[in-house]
């Protein structure tokens, strides 16, 4: 059987051991997600579906300013939850491992949500409710004929291409990924889902979800998205938040939901102790199998024969036991 790479000497073996005992793989994945997110957002154009300039569903005005801008959404759903988590770790002092995996899971949730959202946006290419305002239609374009992006005179290419990135809502998915993760974290630390918990803990846990809902609702008010866009984005964001949280924490329904899973280093130590425990178990089993019942029977027979031998008194007579009831004295 081939020796595992982590047990081999040399540089590769040392790197493999370091990789297994740390969260290096998670950080590598986080960097890859960030790079993929930037590529899908700025370098890949979406599918440009044909449209009708008489379609009232895409005839709304281009809202400027927005109720919740991209920068504000980053503050609400990215910076604010991170600040709450850091302040909690400073106040409670849960230890480096719990603080580390909590922040790492939060960052992975945001990155994964952004990447998936823009993959879906570009692949689906659904028109926004304000597409015609972005497009700046050429004069003389027929109203009842399907037309393409070629009839648009918009010079800002990013603004124009973004008009076909309606589904799912990026604001909604980001808000629910960040604030949803914070809600799951609070539910685990406060044991909110335990039976008959107090109302104060429930309200603290629900507050981030309410904020995420308001961000999503603002996108329909600005006619950047419709109800289907924000619903899909919200579901996607919360699923990603649950994925990021459950990578490092048990279910909020667990009795120990406030404690994260052991670190890879602890798992490695447990694996090292496992062979010795198995060896002790095998030794005990072999001893049990080598034990012969016949030896025990022979020892018991010798003890019984020794007990049955009569005792000899000092005058050479044999002492008898206590006479049974009914015997003559």
N, C-alpha and C positions, 0 to 999 in steps of 0.2 A: 504493500500500500504506500502511495506517495506521501511524503512528509508535507504537511500544510505549510504554506508560505510563511505564516506567522511564527512557525517554529524553526525556521531555517536561519542560519547565521548570515551576517553580512548586512549591507545597506537595505536591500529589499525586505529582508526579514524584520529589521528594525522598523522600517516604514509600515509594514503590514501590522506589526504589533501596535504601533502608534495609532494607526487608522482604526483598529478594533477598539482601542481603549479610550478614544475621544469621540467628539462629535464632528470630526473633520469632514465626513461624508455629507452631513447636513449643511455645513457651511459651503462646501463645494456646490451642492444642489441649490442653495440660496443664491449664490453668485450666478449660476447658470440661468435660474429663473429671472433674475434681474436683467441679464443680458437679453434673454429671449423676449421679455416684456418690452424693452426699449426698441428691439428690432420690429416687433409686430406693431408697435404704436407709431413709429416714425418712418420706417423704411418699407413697409408692406402696405400696398393700397388695397382697399376692400373691393369686393365684387360690386360693380355698378349695374344695378338692376334697371331695366327700362321703366318709365313712369309716364303718367298723364299729367299735363299741366293743368287739367281741369279737376284733378283729384283734390277734394277739399281736405282730406286727411293729412296732406303734406303742404297745406297752404297757409299755415300759421306764421306769425311774425317771428323774426329772429330776436330773441330776448337778449338785451344788452343794457344794463348788467344782469347777470343771473342772480337768483336768490341765494344759491350756494355755489360759489365758483370752485374750480378744481383746487385752487390753493386753500380755500377755506375748508373744503372737504378733507384735504390732507391734514389740516390742523385738527379738525373735529374727530376724524376716525383714525388718524395715524399718530399724531403727536400727543393728543390728550390722553388716549388710553395708555400709551407708553409712560407718560408722566405719572398716571395713577398707579401703574404697576411698580414703577421705580420707588415712588413714595411709600407704597405698601411694603416693599422689601426693606426699605430703610427703617420703617417704623417697627415692623414685626421681626426683622432679622431672621428670616427662615433658613439662612445658610446659602452658600454659593451655588450649590447644585440646583436648588429649587428656583432661585432667582435667575440663574443662567438659562435653564430650560424654558422658563416662563417667557422670557424676552425672546429667546430663539424661536419658540413656537409662534409668537405674535408676528415676528418679522416674516417667517415662512408663510403664514396665512395671507398677509398683505401681498407678498410677491406672487404667490401661486394664484391668488384671485385676479390680480392684474393681468397676468399672463393668459389665463384661461379666458377671461373676458374679451381680450383683444383678438385672440384666436377665433372665438365665436363671432365677434363683430365683423372681422374681415371675411370670414368664410360665408356668413349669411348675407351680408350686404343689404340689410333692410333700411329703407329710407326713413329719415327722421321726419317728425311732423312739420319742421321748418325748412324742408329741403328746397322748396321753390324760392324762398327768400335768400338762401345761400347760393343758389344756382345762378340767379340773374339771367332769366330766359331771354334768348334772342327775340327780337321783334319779328312777327310773322310766323312764329312756330305754331303749327296746328294744335288745337286744344284737345281733340278727341282721338289722337293718334299716339301710340306709344313712341316715346322719343328716348334718346340716350343722353349721356353726359356731354355729347358733342354740341348740344344746344345751349350749354351753360357758358356764360361769359365771365364767370368769377375768376379773378386773377390770383387770389389766395388759394393755392392748391391744397393746403392742409385743411382749411375751412371747408372747401368744396368736398374733398374726400371724406371728411368727417360726417358729411350729410348722409352717408350710407353706412354709418356705424351706430345704428339705433338699437339693435338687439344683440345682447342684453345691455341694460344700463350699467355703465362703468361706475358712476357715482354710487348707485345702489349696491353693487357688489363690493366696492371698496369700503363703504360705510358698514355694511353688515359683516364683512370680514374682520375689520378692526374692532368695532363696537360689539359685535357678536362674540368675538374672542374674549373681550373684557368681561362680558356678561357671564360666559362660561367659567372664566377664572374666578369671578366673585362667587358664583354659585358653588364652586368646589371649595373655596376657602371658608365660606360662611356656612356651608352645609345647608344651603337654601332648600334643596329638594328632599330633605329629611321629613318624616311625618310630623305634622302639627308644628311646623316652624313658625316663628313670629313674623308679623307683617312687615316689620322694619327691614328685615333681611330680604324679603321678597321685593320690596320697593327699590332697594339698593341694586339688586340684581337686574331688575326690569328697566331701570333708567337708561342704560346704554342702548337697549333695544328700542326704546322710544325715540332716542336720538337718531338711530339708524333709519327708523321709519319716517321721520320728518325729513331727513335728507332725501330719501327716495321719493317722498311725496312732492318735494320741491321741483323735481325733474318733470313731473307732469304739469305743474303750474307754469313752468317756463316753456312748455311745449318742446322740450328737448326729447322727450320720450312719451309713450303712452303707457297705459296700465300694464299691458303685457310685458313691456320692456323692463319696467321697474320691478315687477313681480318676479320675473325670471332672474334678474340681477340680484335681487334680495335673497332668493333661494340659493343661488350659486354662491354668494358671499358667505352665507351662514353655513353651508355645507363645507366650504373650504375652512372656515373658522373651526368647525367641529373636527375636521381632519387634523388641523394644526394643533389643536388642544389635546386631542386623544393620542397624538404621537408621544406625548410626554406625561400625560395624566390619566388616571382611571376615570371611569364614568362619574359624573356628578351624583349619581345614585349610590355609588360605592361608599361603605362606611369610612374608608380612608381616602376620600376624594381630595382632601387637602394635601396629600403627599404625592409627589411625582414618582414615576417608575425609577428603579435604580439606574445609576449611570453605567455606561459600558465598562468602566473600570471595575465597578462592583460585580458586574456580570462575569468579567474575566477572572476575578478572584474566586467567585463561586465555581466556575468551571475548573479551576485548579484544585479546589477542595473536593470536587466531585470524584475524581479517580481514587483518591485515598479513602473516601467514604465507601466507594464501591469495593475497594480491596478489603476493607474491614468487614464488609458484609459477606464477601466471598469466603474470607477466612472463617467467619462464624458459621457459615453454611457448611464448609468442609469439615469443621469440627463436629457439627451436629450429625453429618452423614457418617463420620468415622466412629461415632458413639455406638457401641454394641449393647443391645439389651441383654444378651446372654451373660456378659460380664456383670451386669447389675444383678441378674438372677443368682449367679454363683455367689456373689458377696452376700446377698440376703440369706441364702441357704447356710453359709458358714456362720452368719450371726445367729440364725435360729438354732443351729446345732450347738453352738456355744452356750446359748441360754438354756437349752434343755439338759446340759450336763449337771448331775447332782453335785451339790457343794459338800465337801468333806470337812468335818469338824476336827478339833484338835485331838480327840481320842480315837480317831480313825473311823468313826461312824458317819454315815451319810445323813445329812439333815433333810427332812422332808418339808415340803410346803405346808401351808395351813390346811388342816383336814377339811374336806368338804362337808357340807351340812348333811347329816344322816349317818356319817361314819362313826363307828364306836371309838371312844377315846381311851 
